[in-house]
Amino acid sequence: MAKVLHCSDLGFDCDGVIRAKTEEEVLKQAAEHARTVHNLQTVTDEVVAKVRSAIRDE
Ligand SMILES: [Zn+2]
């Protein structure tokens, strides 16, 4: 089963979808996406927690 994260679930006006095999990989890609697309330079523990709770099984 894959893990999927919809960027819009994080409150961004963005139709980005991140898919990976593991939660860790989704987090990694989400951090990259946030940095490059949303210009979010620091991924705080709060952001990580938010991302984790938005990750769903696919
Ligand atoms: Zn996004």
PDB file of the backbone (N, CA, C, O) and the ligand in Angstrom, with CONECT records:
HET     ZN  A 101       1
ATOM      1  N   MET A   1       0.840  -1.198   0.000  1.00  0.00           N
ATOM      2  CA  MET A   1       0.000   0.000   0.000  1.00  0.00           C
ATOM      3  C   MET A   1       0.873   1.245   0.000  1.00  0.00           C
ATOM      4  O   MET A   1       1.880   1.315   0.705  1.00  0.00           O
ATOM      5  N   ALA A   2       0.477   2.218  -0.793  1.00  0.00           N
ATOM      6  CA  ALA A   2       1.257   3.449  -0.882  1.00  0.00           C
ATOM      7  C   ALA A   2       0.732   4.489   0.086  1.00  0.00           C
ATOM      8  O   ALA A   2      -0.412   4.433   0.536  1.00  0.00           O
ATOM      9  N   LYS A   3       1.593   5.433   0.392  1.00  0.00           N
ATOM     10  CA  LYS A   3       1.205   6.565   1.225  1.00  0.00           C
ATOM     11  C   LYS A   3       1.009   7.759   0.302  1.00  0.00           C
ATOM     12  O   LYS A   3       1.776   7.967  -0.638  1.00  0.00           O
ATOM     13  N   VAL A   4      -0.004   8.521   0.577  1.00  0.00           N
ATOM     14  CA  VAL A   4      -0.274   9.672  -0.276  1.00  0.00           C
ATOM     15  C   VAL A   4      -0.561  10.904   0.581  1.00  0.00           C
ATOM     16  O   VAL A   4      -1.196  10.828   1.633  1.00  0.00           O
ATOM     17  N   LEU A   5      -0.074  12.026   0.092  1.00  0.00           N
ATOM     18  CA  LEU A   5      -0.282  13.288   0.792  1.00  0.00           C
ATOM     19  C   LEU A   5      -0.788  14.319  -0.218  1.00  0.00           C
ATOM     20  O   LEU A   5      -0.149  14.580  -1.238  1.00  0.00           O
ATOM     21  N   HIS A   6      -1.940  14.892   0.086  1.00  0.00           N
ATOM     22  CA  HIS A   6      -2.464  15.966  -0.764  1.00  0.00           C
ATOM     23  C   HIS A   6      -2.053  17.288  -0.133  1.00  0.00           C
ATOM     24  O   HIS A   6      -2.386  17.585   1.014  1.00  0.00           O
ATOM     25  N   CYS A   7      -1.334  18.056  -0.899  1.00  0.00           N
ATOM     26  CA  CYS A   7      -0.824  19.325  -0.384  1.00  0.00           C
ATOM     27  C   CYS A   7      -1.958  20.214   0.111  1.00  0.00           C
ATOM     28  O   CYS A   7      -1.786  20.949   1.084  1.00  0.00           O
ATOM     29  N   SER A   8      -3.097  20.158  -0.536  1.00  0.00           N
ATOM     30  CA  SER A   8      -4.231  21.005  -0.135  1.00  0.00           C
ATOM     31  C   SER A   8      -4.698  20.676   1.284  1.00  0.00           C
ATOM     32  O   SER A   8      -5.272  21.528   1.962  1.00  0.00           O
ATOM     33  N   ASP A   9      -4.452  19.436   1.735  1.00  0.00           N
ATOM     34  CA  ASP A   9      -4.822  19.052   3.099  1.00  0.00           C
ATOM     35  C   ASP A   9      -4.001  19.793   4.146  1.00  0.00           C
ATOM     36  O   ASP A   9      -4.357  19.826   5.324  1.00  0.00           O
ATOM     37  N   LEU A  10      -2.902  20.384   3.699  1.00  0.00           N
ATOM     38  CA  LEU A  10      -2.051  21.134   4.619  1.00  0.00           C
ATOM     39  C   LEU A  10      -2.419  22.604   4.642  1.00  0.00           C
ATOM     40  O   LEU A  10      -1.788  23.407   5.330  1.00  0.00           O
ATOM     41  N   GLY A  11      -3.451  22.947   3.878  1.00  0.00           N
ATOM     42  CA  GLY A  11      -3.900  24.325   3.874  1.00  0.00           C
ATOM     43  C   GLY A  11      -3.306  25.162   2.755  1.00  0.00           C
ATOM     44  O   GLY A  11      -3.540  26.369   2.678  1.00  0.00           O
ATOM     45  N   PHE A  12      -2.537  24.517   1.887  1.00  0.00           N
ATOM     46  CA  PHE A  12      -1.992  25.243   0.740  1.00  0.00           C
ATOM     47  C   PHE A  12      -2.998  25.220  -0.399  1.00  0.00           C
ATOM     48  O   PHE A  12      -3.730  24.246  -0.578  1.00  0.00           O
ATOM     49  N   ASP A  13      -3.026  26.286  -1.153  1.00  0.00           N
ATOM     50  CA  ASP A  13      -3.841  26.326  -2.350  1.00  0.00           C
ATOM     51  C   ASP A  13      -3.007  25.710  -3.478  1.00  0.00           C
ATOM     52  O   ASP A  13      -2.437  26.414  -4.312  1.00  0.00           O
ATOM     53  N   CYS A  14      -2.955  24.399  -3.476  1.00  0.00           N
ATOM     54  CA  CYS A  14      -2.009  23.678  -4.321  1.00  0.00           C
ATOM     55  C   CYS A  14      -2.613  22.316  -4.641  1.00  0.00           C
ATOM     56  O   CYS A  14      -3.177  21.668  -3.759  1.00  0.00           O
ATOM     57  N   ASP A  15      -2.501  21.880  -5.883  1.00  0.00           N
ATOM     58  CA  ASP A  15      -3.046  20.560  -6.200  1.00  0.00           C
ATOM     59  C   ASP A  15      -1.950  19.498  -6.250  1.00  0.00           C
ATOM     60  O   ASP A  15      -2.113  18.443  -6.863  1.00  0.00           O
ATOM     61  N   GLY A  16      -0.841  19.798  -5.600  1.00  0.00           N
ATOM     62  CA  GLY A  16       0.262  18.850  -5.541  1.00  0.00           C
ATOM     63  C   GLY A  16      -0.107  17.599  -4.742  1.00  0.00           C
ATOM     64  O   GLY A  16      -0.723  17.675  -3.679  1.00  0.00           O
ATOM     65  N   VAL A  17       0.286  16.453  -5.285  1.00  0.00           N
ATOM     66  CA  VAL A  17       0.056  15.191  -4.593  1.00  0.00           C
ATOM     67  C   VAL A  17       1.388  14.467  -4.497  1.00  0.00           C
ATOM     68  O   VAL A  17       2.097  14.325  -5.493  1.00  0.00           O
ATOM     69  N   ILE A  18       1.724  14.016  -3.314  1.00  0.00           N
ATOM     70  CA  ILE A  18       2.984  13.305  -3.104  1.00  0.00           C
ATOM     71  C   ILE A  18       2.675  11.861  -2.761  1.00  0.00           C
ATOM     72  O   ILE A  18       1.902  11.568  -1.848  1.00  0.00           O
ATOM     73  N   ARG A  19       3.297  10.965  -3.515  1.00  0.00           N
ATOM     74  CA  ARG A  19       3.084   9.538  -3.267  1.00  0.00           C
ATOM     75  C   ARG A  19       4.419   8.862  -3.020  1.00  0.00           C
ATOM     76  O   ARG A  19       5.406   9.153  -3.696  1.00  0.00           O
ATOM     77  N   ALA A  20       4.446   7.968  -2.060  1.00  0.00           N
ATOM     78  CA  ALA A  20       5.647   7.185  -1.818  1.00  0.00           C
ATOM     79  C   ALA A  20       5.264   5.903  -1.103  1.00  0.00           C
ATOM     80  O   ALA A  20       4.125   5.720  -0.673  1.00  0.00           O
ATOM     81  N   LYS A  21       6.245   5.024  -0.987  1.00  0.00           N
ATOM     82  CA  LYS A  21       5.965   3.728  -0.370  1.00  0.00           C
ATOM     83  C   LYS A  21       5.882   3.806   1.141  1.00  0.00           C
ATOM     84  O   LYS A  21       5.136   3.061   1.776  1.00  0.00           O
ATOM     85  N   THR A  22       6.661   4.719   1.709  1.00  0.00           N
ATOM     86  CA  THR A  22       6.687   4.832   3.169  1.00  0.00           C
ATOM     87  C   THR A  22       6.409   6.261   3.612  1.00  0.00           C
ATOM     88  O   THR A  22       6.562   7.216   2.850  1.00  0.00           O
ATOM     89  N   GLU A  23       5.994   6.375   4.873  1.00  0.00           N
ATOM     90  CA  GLU A  23       5.704   7.677   5.446  1.00  0.00           C
ATOM     91  C   GLU A  23       6.965   8.551   5.450  1.00  0.00           C
ATOM     92  O   GLU A  23       6.908   9.749   5.174  1.00  0.00           O
ATOM     93  N   GLU A  24       8.094   7.929   5.767  1.00  0.00           N
ATOM     94  CA  GLU A  24       9.353   8.668   5.803  1.00  0.00           C
ATOM     95  C   GLU A  24       9.669   9.290   4.448  1.00  0.00           C
ATOM     96  O   GLU A  24      10.120  10.431   4.360  1.00  0.00           O
ATOM     97  N   GLU A  25       9.422   8.515   3.396  1.00  0.00           N
ATOM     98  CA  GLU A  25       9.703   8.987   2.040  1.00  0.00           C
ATOM     99  C   GLU A  25       8.753  10.129   1.663  1.00  0.00           C
ATOM    100  O   GLU A  25       9.157  11.091   1.009  1.00  0.00           O
ATOM    101  N   VAL A  26       7.505  10.015   2.076  1.00  0.00           N
ATOM    102  CA  VAL A  26       6.540  11.091   1.829  1.00  0.00           C
ATOM    103  C   VAL A  26       7.006  12.366   2.535  1.00  0.00           C
ATOM    104  O   VAL A  26       6.956  13.457   1.966  1.00  0.00           O
ATOM    105  N   LEU A  27       7.456  12.214   3.770  1.00  0.00           N
ATOM    106  CA  LEU A  27       7.930  13.370   4.541  1.00  0.00           C
ATOM    107  C   LEU A  27       9.105  14.045   3.853  1.00  0.00           C
ATOM    108  O   LEU A  27       9.193  15.271   3.799  1.00  0.00           O
ATOM    109  N   LYS A  28      10.007  13.221   3.329  1.00  0.00           N
ATOM    110  CA  LYS A  28      11.184  13.727   2.642  1.00  0.00           C
ATOM    111  C   LYS A  28      10.776  14.530   1.401  1.00  0.00           C
ATOM    112  O   LYS A  28      11.245  15.644   1.166  1.00  0.00           O
ATOM    113  N   GLN A  29       9.894  13.922   0.630  1.00  0.00           N
ATOM    114  CA  GLN A  29       9.437  14.589  -0.591  1.00  0.00           C
ATOM    115  C   GLN A  29       8.593  15.818  -0.275  1.00  0.00           C
ATOM    116  O   GLN A  29       8.636  16.812  -1.001  1.00  0.00           O
ATOM    117  N   ALA A  30       7.833  15.747   0.802  1.00  0.00           N
ATOM    118  CA  ALA A  30       7.006  16.886   1.191  1.00  0.00           C
ATOM    119  C   ALA A  30       7.881  18.067   1.602  1.00  0.00           C
ATOM    120  O   ALA A  30       7.578  19.216   1.281  1.00  0.00           O
ATOM    121  N   ALA A  31       8.954  17.779   2.305  1.00  0.00           N
ATOM    122  CA  ALA A  31       9.883  18.828   2.724  1.00  0.00           C
ATOM    123  C   ALA A  31      10.491  19.495   1.499  1.00  0.00           C
ATOM    124  O   ALA A  31      10.625  20.717   1.439  1.00  0.00           O
ATOM    125  N   GLU A  32      10.855  18.672   0.529  1.00  0.00           N
ATOM    126  CA  GLU A  32      11.421  19.167  -0.726  1.00  0.00           C
ATOM    127  C   GLU A  32      10.396  20.014  -1.484  1.00  0.00           C
ATOM    128  O   GLU A  32      10.713  21.093  -1.984  1.00  0.00           O
ATOM    129  N   HIS A  33       9.185  19.515  -1.559  1.00  0.00           N
ATOM    130  CA  HIS A  33       8.087  20.221  -2.234  1.00  0.00           C
ATOM    131  C   HIS A  33       7.817  21.565  -1.547  1.00  0.00           C
ATOM    132  O   HIS A  33       7.663  22.593  -2.207  1.00  0.00           O
ATOM    133  N   ALA A  34       7.765  21.537  -0.232  1.00  0.00           N
ATOM    134  CA  ALA A  34       7.477  22.759   0.525  1.00  0.00           C
ATOM    135  C   ALA A  34       8.565  23.810   0.283  1.00  0.00           C
ATOM    136  O   ALA A  34       8.288  25.005   0.183  1.00  0.00           O
ATOM    137  N   ARG A  35       9.803  23.331   0.192  1.00  0.00           N
ATOM    138  CA  ARG A  35      10.926  24.239   0.000  1.00  0.00           C
ATOM    139  C   ARG A  35      10.928  24.836  -1.404  1.00  0.00           C
ATOM    140  O   ARG A  35      11.106  26.042  -1.576  1.00  0.00           O
ATOM    141  N   THR A  36      10.731  23.984  -2.401  1.00  0.00           N
ATOM    142  CA  THR A  36      10.853  24.452  -3.782  1.00  0.00           C
ATOM    143  C   THR A  36       9.585  25.131  -4.289  1.00  0.00           C
ATOM    144  O   THR A  36       9.668  26.106  -5.036  1.00  0.00           O
ATOM    145  N   VAL A  37       8.421  24.636  -3.898  1.00  0.00           N
ATOM    146  CA  VAL A  37       7.165  25.169  -4.426  1.00  0.00           C
ATOM    147  C   VAL A  37       6.589  26.259  -3.535  1.00  0.00           C
ATOM    148  O   VAL A  37       6.069  27.262  -4.023  1.00  0.00           O
ATOM    149  N   HIS A  38       6.685  26.054  -2.219  1.00  0.00           N
ATOM    150  CA  HIS A  38       6.040  26.992  -1.306  1.00  0.00           C
ATOM    151  C   HIS A  38       7.015  27.899  -0.579  1.00  0.00           C
ATOM    152  O   HIS A  38       6.630  28.697   0.275  1.00  0.00           O
ATOM    153  N   ASN A  39       8.287  27.760  -0.934  1.00  0.00           N
ATOM    154  CA  ASN A  39       9.304  28.634  -0.380  1.00  0.00           C
ATOM    155  C   ASN A  39       9.352  28.579   1.151  1.00  0.00           C
ATOM    156  O   ASN A  39       9.616  29.577   1.823  1.00  0.00           O
ATOM    157  N   LEU A  40       9.089  27.390   1.672  1.00  0.00           N
ATOM    158  CA  LEU A  40       9.117  27.181   3.112  1.00  0.00           C
ATOM    159  C   LEU A  40      10.510  26.663   3.482  1.00  0.00           C
ATOM    160  O   LEU A  40      10.847  25.509   3.217  1.00  0.00           O
ATOM    161  N   GLN A  41      11.295  27.520   4.088  1.00  0.00           N
ATOM    162  CA  GLN A  41      12.697  27.172   4.318  1.00  0.00           C
ATOM    163  C   GLN A  41      12.914  26.272   5.528  1.00  0.00           C
ATOM    164  O   GLN A  41      13.820  25.439   5.544  1.00  0.00           O
ATOM    165  N   THR A  42      12.078  26.451   6.528  1.00  0.00           N
ATOM    166  CA  THR A  42      12.268  25.636   7.716  1.00  0.00           C
ATOM    167  C   THR A  42      11.065  24.729   7.939  1.00  0.00           C
ATOM    168  O   THR A  42       9.921  25.180   7.999  1.00  0.00           O
ATOM    169  N   VAL A  43      11.356  23.453   8.057  1.00  0.00           N
ATOM    170  CA  VAL A  43      10.305  22.482   8.345  1.00  0.00           C
ATOM    171  C   VAL A  43      10.365  22.194   9.843  1.00  0.00           C
ATOM    172  O   VAL A  43      11.212  21.436  10.315  1.00  0.00           O
ATOM    173  N   THR A  44       9.460  22.806  10.563  1.00  0.00           N
ATOM    174  CA  THR A  44       9.453  22.659  12.017  1.00  0.00           C
ATOM    175  C   THR A  44       8.771  21.352  12.429  1.00  0.00           C
ATOM    176  O   THR A  44       8.120  20.689  11.622  1.00  0.00           O
ATOM    177  N   ASP A  45       8.938  21.005  13.695  1.00  0.00           N
ATOM    178  CA  ASP A  45       8.276  19.808  14.220  1.00  0.00           C
ATOM    179  C   ASP A  45       6.768  19.907  14.049  1.00  0.00           C
ATOM    180  O   ASP A  45       6.082  18.911  13.819  1.00  0.00           O
ATOM    181  N   GLU A  46       6.277  21.118  14.167  1.00  0.00           N
ATOM    182  CA  GLU A  46       4.843  21.355  14.018  1.00  0.00           C
ATOM    183  C   GLU A  46       4.398  21.014  12.601  1.00  0.00           C
ATOM    184  O   GLU A  46       3.357  20.389  12.395  1.00  0.00           O
ATOM    185  N   VAL A  47       5.203  21.435  11.628  1.00  0.00           N
ATOM    186  CA  VAL A  47       4.886  21.147  10.228  1.00  0.00           C
ATOM    187  C   VAL A  47       4.934  19.641   9.983  1.00  0.00           C
ATOM    188  O   VAL A  47       4.057  19.076   9.330  1.00  0.00           O
ATOM    189  N   VAL A  48       5.970  19.006  10.517  1.00  0.00           N
ATOM    190  CA  VAL A  48       6.112  17.563  10.346  1.00  0.00           C
ATOM    191  C   VAL A  48       4.894  16.832  10.920  1.00  0.00           C
ATOM    192  O   VAL A  48       4.368  15.903  10.309  1.00  0.00           O
ATOM    193  N   ALA A  49       4.458  17.270  12.106  1.00  0.00           N
ATOM    194  CA  ALA A  49       3.300  16.647  12.741  1.00  0.00           C
ATOM    195  C   ALA A  49       2.044  16.823  11.879  1.00  0.00           C
ATOM    196  O   ALA A  49       1.221  15.918  11.747  1.00  0.00           O
ATOM    197  N   LYS A  50       1.934  18.001  11.310  1.00  0.00           N
ATOM    198  CA  LYS A  50       0.790  18.308  10.455  1.00  0.00           C
ATOM    199  C   LYS A  50       0.814  17.429   9.195  1.00  0.00           C
ATOM    200  O   LYS A  50      -0.204  16.881   8.771  1.00  0.00           O
ATOM    201  N   VAL A  51       2.002  17.319   8.622  1.00  0.00           N
ATOM    202  CA  VAL A  51       2.159  16.490   7.425  1.00  0.00           C
ATOM    203  C   VAL A  51       1.838  15.035   7.738  1.00  0.00           C
ATOM    204  O   VAL A  51       1.123  14.371   6.989  1.00  0.00           O
ATOM    205  N   ARG A  52       2.374  14.548   8.851  1.00  0.00           N
ATOM    206  CA  ARG A  52       2.125  13.162   9.253  1.00  0.00           C
ATOM    207  C   ARG A  52       0.634  12.873   9.374  1.00  0.00           C
ATOM    208  O   ARG A  52       0.155  11.830   8.928  1.00  0.00           O
ATOM    209  N   SER A  53      -0.088  13.801   9.977  1.00  0.00           N
ATOM    210  CA  SER A  53      -1.517  13.558  10.192  1.00  0.00           C
ATOM    211  C   SER A  53      -2.311  13.650   8.893  1.00  0.00           C
ATOM    212  O   SER A  53      -3.441  13.169   8.811  1.00  0.00           O
ATOM    213  N   ALA A  54      -1.702  14.279   7.867  1.00  0.00           N
ATOM    214  CA  ALA A  54      -2.402  14.410   6.588  1.00  0.00           C
ATOM    215  C   ALA A  54      -2.086  13.277   5.623  1.00  0.00           C
ATOM    216  O   ALA A  54      -2.721  13.157   4.575  1.00  0.00           O
ATOM    217  N   ILE A  55      -1.106  12.445   5.972  1.00  0.00           N
ATOM    218  CA  ILE A  55      -0.740  11.318   5.111  1.00  0.00           C
ATOM    219  C   ILE A  55      -1.798  10.222   5.199  1.00  0.00           C
ATOM    220  O   ILE A  55      -2.218   9.825   6.286  1.00  0.00           O
ATOM    221  N   ARG A  56      -2.209   9.753   4.050  1.00  0.00           N
ATOM    222  CA  ARG A  56      -3.221   8.687   4.017  1.00  0.00           C
ATOM    223  C   ARG A  56      -2.697   7.468   3.285  1.00  0.00           C
ATOM    224  O   ARG A  56      -1.752   7.545   2.500  1.00  0.00           O
ATOM    225  N   ASP A  57      -3.325   6.356   3.559  1.00  0.00           N
ATOM    226  CA  ASP A  57      -3.013   5.145   2.811  1.00  0.00           C
ATOM    227  C   ASP A  57      -3.760   5.190   1.494  1.00  0.00           C
ATOM    228  O   ASP A  57      -4.875   5.705   1.402  1.00  0.00           O
ATOM    229  N   GLU A  58      -3.123   4.643   0.485  1.00  0.00           N
ATOM    230  CA  GLU A  58      -3.788   4.603  -0.799  1.00  0.00           C
ATOM    231  C   GLU A  58      -3.952   3.165  -1.259  1.00  0.00           C
ATOM    232  O   GLU A  58      -4.499   2.920  -2.334  1.00  0.00           O
TER     233      GLU A  58
HETATM  234 ZN    ZN A 101       2.079  22.151  -2.645  1.00  0.00          ZN2+
END
